[in-house]
């Protein structure tokens, strides 16, 4: 699927991985709706990229009505929906048994609800719209890209909730790809390693360098633009389907 004239929805699109992906899609000739709860950041990104190319829609990905409204607004402005890239997510670290007692259930539930159920909520509703698209020469009608994490495979101590949510993303990749094949819709996941997102921005330079040194090669934190590069490569390559691709510089996370 070519980026030119493509319509994408990017959740968590106002910052980090999502912002880089929105930017690359628009630079490639596509347009994008930014679904986020970032307010001013989302509006500023639209102003930067151009209101004819980008649309910010304040959206809680776990809310069915808000997601439906975002899909409607996207179609009203751009006409179709060809691609969904789910970057929205949260990360909360807690031990199963900490100094203050057992892991509270509400935190575990919240992480699963946003990271896993939120992604599924957006893709399930978007797929209905995509299935009505006219197929291209390869028979494609759409592409879904979900964001997993290396924590799905090597979760660290304190990451039970986060790893479970990202493991769920990995686990649903193939069955959804198999189901949607008859509609010409691909489903792929990306599992980033240590990426230089706003999550790391508050750390001292020494800590950031130490984290980067853990990566075999290149020995640095990854760039959001590299995630965006992989996302657009997936969109453009029709044979990539039903798999989770690690983007991690060959790192394998240690217990802590």
C-alpha positions, 0 to 999 in steps of 0.5 A: 500500500502506497503512502501517497493519498493514504489515510491513517489513524494513529493513536497516541499520535501527539508525541513519541512513536506516534508523532514520528509516525504521523510526521513520516506518513504526511511527508510520504504524501499521506494524511493522518488523524491523531487520536490522543488525550494530549490536547495542546500537543496534538493541536500544535502538531496539526499546526506544524504539519498543516490542517489539510494533512492532519486532524487532531481528535481528543480520544480515549481509546478505551471508549467505544463512542469516542473511537466511533466519533473519531472514525466518523470525523476522519472519514468526513475530512479525508474520505476513507481509512486505510491504516490504523497504527496503535501507539497509545499506551501507558507503563506502570511498574509495580511488584507483585509483592512490594513493601506495601503489600500485593500489587493492587488490582486496579493498576493491573487492570488499567494497564491491560485496559489501555494497552491491550483492550484499547488497541483492540477497540480501535482496530475492531471498529476501524476494520469494519470501515476498511472492509468497505474500501476498494482493493488496490492491485494487490487486493489490499484494503487496509493495514493494522499495526499494533505496538507491542514491546520487548517486554512481551518476551523479556519482561523485567521485575515490576513489569507484570502488568505491562508485559501481560498487556504487550504479550496480549498484543503479540498473541492476537497478531496472527489470529487477527491477520488470519481472520482479516486475510479474506478482506485484504487487511493485514495485521502486524505488530512492532516490538520496540526495545529502548526508544528515546521517547518522552518516557526517558526525557526526564532521566539524567544524561548519564542514565540515558547513556547507560541505558543506550550502552545496554544495546549491542548495536547500535549502542544507543537508545532508538529513535522514534523516527526508526519506529516510524520508518519500520511502520511505513515499510510495513505499510508499503510491503504487502508480504509483511503480515501476521508477525511481530517485528522486534526493533531493539538493536539485538537487546535482550532485557535482564531481570532488572 
